[in-house]
Amino acid sequence: MTWPFSQTDEQAMWRVQTADDHAAFARLVERWETPIQRLCARMTGDLHRGEDLAQEAFTRVFSRRGDFEPSGRFSTWLWRIAINLCHDELRKRHRRREGSLEAPNDDDTPGGAETLASDSLSPSEVAEKLEEAEWVRQALQRLPETQRSVVILRHYEGLKFAEIAEILGIPEGTAKSRMFAALERLAVLLRHQRPD
Amino acid sequence: MNHPAPETWVEFVYDELSPPARADAKAHLNVCPKCQQAVKQLSATLTLLDQDKASLVVPRRRASAPAWRPVVRWALAASVVLAAGFLAGRASGPSRSDLQREVATVRRELQTQFEDELRAVTATTVSAAGDENRRLLCEFARDLQAGRTADRRDLLAALDLLNQRRALDTEALHASLVTLARRTGTGFQQTGSQLNLLASYLPAEPVGASPHFSTPDK
C-alpha cells in the first residue's frame, strides 16, 4: 500500500510491525540513515565503523520491531538503540585496548575523514579548518561516554534536553549538568591540544 | 552572591530558558564577572564544536563495497537477516563482498519467484471468481422465473375463486329479493281483502257520502 501523503515515523513503524512492510522500513532507513551514521561516527571516532554500527542499528530495529511501543516516539527508540550499540562497541574496544582515534585510510583523504572542500576558502584555510575539526574530534573522544553522548545529541543532532533525558534514561537536570561538565572539559582539552 | 546553577548557563547559551528566567540570568550576568567568563567560555567551546559539525559528512562508499542505493541496501539487510546468517554458516569464511553478492542473488531469485506465484494465484482467483459469478446469476434467473410463474398461477386461482363467490352471492341475493317481492305481494292482497270485509260491515251512507266498496247484494 502506498501512502499518498507524507507518512510519520510512527505510521511507518506501525506498518513494519503489523505487515512487515519493507517499503515502510526502507522509508524509515532513508530518513534516519544519515543522522544515525553521524551519531555512531562521532561516538566511536571512526567514520566507517560508524557506518557499520548504523546498519546494525537498523537491523536491530527490524528484528526487534515487536518491541516498539506504538504510543512512544520512533526517533527516541532509534536513538536509544544506536547509543546502546555505540556503548557496546566502545566497551569491546576498551577491552581490546584499541584506543585508536584514527580510522584506517581506505582512500586518499588525509586523516581518514572525508570532508567537502569549500570553494570560498583557500587551500591553507581549508587545511586549517580540517585541523581544527580534527582537534575537536579528538577532544570529543577524550570525553567520558556519558558526557560525549549528551554533547553529540544536543549540539550535533539538535535534540532538546528533555528528549535526550528520555533516550538515556536519566533526569533532564542530569542531562544538562553532564552537558555543562562536558563543555568545561572540552574547553580544557582544546586549550591543551591547539598550538598557540 | 547567589549564582545560578551551571545547567542554567547551558540553557542560556542554547536559548532554552523561559523569558522570565532569561531576563533573570541576564540581570545576573550584568553584575557577575565570574559567570560572564563562564558563559563566554561555553560559547567559545560551542563555536569550536561547530567546526567539526561543518566538516563531518557521511563518507562515500568504500571502493570494495558494491555501489547500491542506500534504500535497497538497508531493506536487503533487514529482509535477509536470517538468510545472511545461513549463508555465513554454510560458507567457510566468506569475505564481506562475497556474502553481499550471494545475498543479492538470493534476493533477486526470491523476488522473481514471488512475482510469478503472485501472477498465477491472481489469474486463478479471478477466473474462479468469474465462473462462480456466472453460476450464481443463472441460478438467480431461474429462481426468479419460477417465482413469477408460481405467482401468476396463484393470482389466477384467487380471481377464479372470487368470481365464483360473487356469482353465488348474486344468486342468493336474487332469490332473497324474489322471496321478498312475493311476500310483499301476498301481504298487499291480504290487506285489500280485509279492508273490503270491513267495509261490508259499515251502514249505508247517504248519497254523496264517501265512496264505498262494492257491497254484496241483499
Chai-1 contact restraints between the chains, C-beta under 6 A:
chainA,res_idxA,chainB,res_idxB,connection_type,confidence,min_distance_angstrom,max_distance_angstrom,comment,restraint_id
A,H22,B,A75,contact,1.0,0.0,6.0,A-B,restraint_1
A,H22,B,S79,contact,1.0,0.0,6.0,A-B,restraint_2
A,F25,B,A78,contact,1.0,0.0,6.0,A-B,restraint_3
A,A26,B,V71,contact,1.0,0.0,6.0,A-B,restraint_4
A,A26,B,A75,contact,1.0,0.0,6.0,A-B,restraint_5
A,V29,B,W74,contact,1.0,0.0,6.0,A-B,restraint_6
A,E30,B,V71,contact,1.0,0.0,6.0,A-B,restraint_7
A,E33,B,P70,contact,1.0,0.0,6.0,A-B,restraint_8
A,T34,B,V58,contact,1.0,0.0,6.0,A-B,restraint_9
A,Q37,B,V58,contact,1.0,0.0,6.0,A-B,restraint_10
A,L47,B,P59,contact,1.0,0.0,6.0,A-B,restraint_11
A,Q55,B,A77,contact,1.0,0.0,6.0,A-B,restraint_12
A,F58,B,W74,contact,1.0,0.0,6.0,A-B,restraint_13
A,T59,B,A77,contact,1.0,0.0,6.0,A-B,restraint_14
A,F62,B,A78,contact,1.0,0.0,6.0,A-B,restraint_15
A,S63,B,V81,contact,1.0,0.0,6.0,A-B,restraint_16
A,D106,B,R62,contact,1.0,0.0,6.0,A-B,restraint_17
A,E114,B,P59,contact,1.0,0.0,6.0,A-B,restraint_18
A,T115,B,S55,contact,1.0,0.0,6.0,A-B,restraint_19
A,L116,B,V57,contact,1.0,0.0,6.0,A-B,restraint_20
A,E132,B,Q51,contact,1.0,0.0,6.0,A-B,restraint_21
A,A133,B,Q51,contact,1.0,0.0,6.0,A-B,restraint_22
A,A133,B,D52,contact,1.0,0.0,6.0,A-B,restraint_23
A,A133,B,S55,contact,1.0,0.0,6.0,A-B,restraint_24
A,V136,B,L48,contact,1.0,0.0,6.0,A-B,restraint_25
A,V136,B,L49,contact,1.0,0.0,6.0,A-B,restraint_26
A,V136,B,Q51,contact,1.0,0.0,6.0,A-B,restraint_27
A,V136,B,D52,contact,1.0,0.0,6.0,A-B,restraint_28
A,R137,B,D52,contact,1.0,0.0,6.0,A-B,restraint_29
A,H155,B,L49,contact,1.0,0.0,6.0,A-B,restraint_30
A,Y156,B,K53,contact,1.0,0.0,6.0,A-B,restraint_31
A,K176,B,E7,contact,1.0,0.0,6.0,A-B,restraint_32
A,K176,B,V10,contact,1.0,0.0,6.0,A-B,restraint_33
A,S177,B,E7,contact,1.0,0.0,6.0,A-B,restraint_34
A,M179,B,V10,contact,1.0,0.0,6.0,A-B,restraint_35
A,F180,B,P6,contact,1.0,0.0,6.0,A-B,restraint_36
A,F180,B,V10,contact,1.0,0.0,6.0,A-B,restraint_37
A,L183,B,L42,contact,1.0,0.0,6.0,A-B,restraint_38
A,L183,B,T45,contact,1.0,0.0,6.0,A-B,restraint_39
A,L186,B,T45,contact,1.0,0.0,6.0,A-B,restraint_40
A,A187,B,Q41,contact,1.0,0.0,6.0,A-B,restraint_41
A,A187,B,T45,contact,1.0,0.0,6.0,A-B,restraint_42
A,L190,B,L48,contact,1.0,0.0,6.0,A-B,restraint_43
